[in-house]
């Protein structure tokens, strides 16, 4: 059996245990979600609605938004006129 199999196995075992220890101990992160965060999001929803309404109005009243032209050489079977 070639020596690279043993080297690969040892490397994978070391990598597995290193990652397991780092993720479980070192990279542990406390939850940053508090009641202040949810309160701020709820307060910002009013501004989101105020900004959303004008953009929706402009998009719905734009006459060219859904307009399309028939390409040249289109098959006659697809002609809707």
GROMACS elastic network, one bead per residue, 0.5 to 0.9 nm:
[ bonds ]
;  ai    aj funct       b0    kb
    1     4     6  0.85704   500
    1     5     6  0.74239   500
    1     6     6  0.87321   500
    2     5     6  0.60145   500
    2     6     6  0.76885   500
    3     6     6  0.54318   500
    3     7     6  0.64514   500
    3     8     6  0.87244   500
    4     8     6  0.58962   500
    4     9     6  0.84069   500
    5     8     6  0.51341   500
    5     9     6  0.61077   500
    5    10     6  0.86669   500
    6     9     6  0.50925   500
    6    10     6  0.61945   500
    6    11     6  0.84965   500
    7    10     6  0.52557   500
    7    11     6  0.60568   500
    7    12     6  0.85890   500
    8    11     6  0.50315   500
    8    12     6  0.60820   500
    8    13     6  0.85898   500
    9    12     6  0.51966   500
    9    13     6  0.62170   500
    9    14     6  0.86607   500
   10    13     6  0.51624   500
   10    14     6  0.61749   500
   10    15     6  0.85496   500
   11    14     6  0.52222   500
   11    15     6  0.60803   500
   11    16     6  0.85421   500
   12    15     6  0.50189   500
   12    16     6  0.59658   500
   12    17     6  0.86188   500
   13    16     6  0.51137   500
   13    17     6  0.62790   500
   13    18     6  0.84899   500
   14    17     6  0.53964   500
   14    18     6  0.60016   500
   14    19     6  0.85232   500
   15    18     6  0.51090   500
   15    19     6  0.60111   500
   15    20     6  0.84253   500
   16    19     6  0.53295   500
   16    20     6  0.60833   500
   16    21     6  0.86764   500
   17    21     6  0.61028   500
   17    22     6  0.84673   500
   18    21     6  0.53378   500
   18    22     6  0.60996   500
   18    23     6  0.85503   500
   19    22     6  0.51018   500
   19    23     6  0.59469   500
   19    24     6  0.83993   500
   20    23     6  0.53668   500
   20    24     6  0.60925   500
   20    25     6  0.84308   500
   21    24     6  0.52870   500
   21    25     6  0.58252   500
   21    26     6  0.73136   500
   22    25     6  0.54277   500
   22    27     6  0.59597   500
   22    28     6  0.83769   500
   23    26     6  0.60462   500
   23    27     6  0.50311   500
   23    28     6  0.65067   500
   24    27     6  0.66206   500
   24    28     6  0.61247   500
   25    28     6  0.57342   500
   26    29     6  0.86073   500
   29    32     6  0.85305   500
   31    34     6  0.82883   500
   32    37     6  0.87596   500
   33    36     6  0.80407   500
   33    37     6  0.62935   500
   33    38     6  0.78773   500
   34    37     6  0.54739   500
   34    38     6  0.69536   500
   34    39     6  0.88893   500
   35    38     6  0.53094   500
   35    39     6  0.61166   500
   35    40     6  0.86187   500
   36    39     6  0.50500   500
   36    40     6  0.60964   500
   36    41     6  0.86516   500
   37    40     6  0.52172   500
   37    41     6  0.63417   500
   37    42     6  0.87930   500
   38    41     6  0.51266   500
   38    42     6  0.62742   500
   38    43     6  0.86415   500
   39    42     6  0.52195   500
   39    43     6  0.62231   500
   39    44     6  0.87046   500
   40    43     6  0.50585   500
   40    44     6  0.61907   500
   40    45     6  0.88130   500
   41    44     6  0.50825   500
   41    45     6  0.64035   500
   42    45     6  0.53002   500
   42    46     6  0.76753   500
   43    46     6  0.62709   500
   43    47     6  0.79198   500
   44    47     6  0.53800   500
   44    48     6  0.64225   500
   44    49     6  0.89582   500
   45    49     6  0.63212   500
   45    50     6  0.86690   500
   46    49     6  0.53206   500
   46    50     6  0.63544   500
   46    51     6  0.88036   500
   47    51     6  0.61611   500
   47    52     6  0.84174   500
   48    51     6  0.52324   500
   48    52     6  0.59177   500
   48    53     6  0.86819   500
   49    53     6  0.61341   500
   50    53     6  0.57622   500
   50    54     6  0.74500   500
   51    54     6  0.61692   500
   51    55     6  0.69273   500
   52    55     6  0.53882   500
   52    56     6  0.61115   500
   52    57     6  0.86331   500
   53    56     6  0.51500   500
   53    57     6  0.61279   500
   53    58     6  0.87099   500
   54    57     6  0.50214   500
   54    58     6  0.62073   500
   54    59     6  0.86199   500
   55    58     6  0.51852   500
   55    59     6  0.61965   500
   55    60     6  0.86304   500
   56    59     6  0.51283   500
   56    60     6  0.60704   500
   56    61     6  0.85106   500
   57    60     6  0.52690   500
   57    61     6  0.60626   500
   57    62     6  0.84991   500
   58    61     6  0.53538   500
   58    62     6  0.60534   500
   59    62     6  0.54401   500
   59    63     6  0.88473   500
   59    65     6  0.73870   500
   60    63     6  0.80696   500
   60    65     6  0.81228   500
   61    64     6  0.89870   500
   61    65     6  0.85934   500
   62    65     6  0.56966   500
   62    66     6  0.85688   500
   63    66     6  0.73074   500
   63    67     6  0.75075   500
   64    67     6  0.50244   500
   64    68     6  0.82644   500
   65    68     6  0.86371   500
   70    73     6  0.87801   500
   70    74     6  0.72587   500
   70    79     6  0.84797   500
   71    74     6  0.59024   500
   73    76     6  0.85641   500
   74    77     6  0.85107   500
   74    78     6  0.73040   500
   74    79     6  0.77569   500
   75    78     6  0.57688   500
   75    79     6  0.71141   500
   76    79     6  0.52273   500
   76    80     6  0.88750   500
   77    80     6  0.83623   500
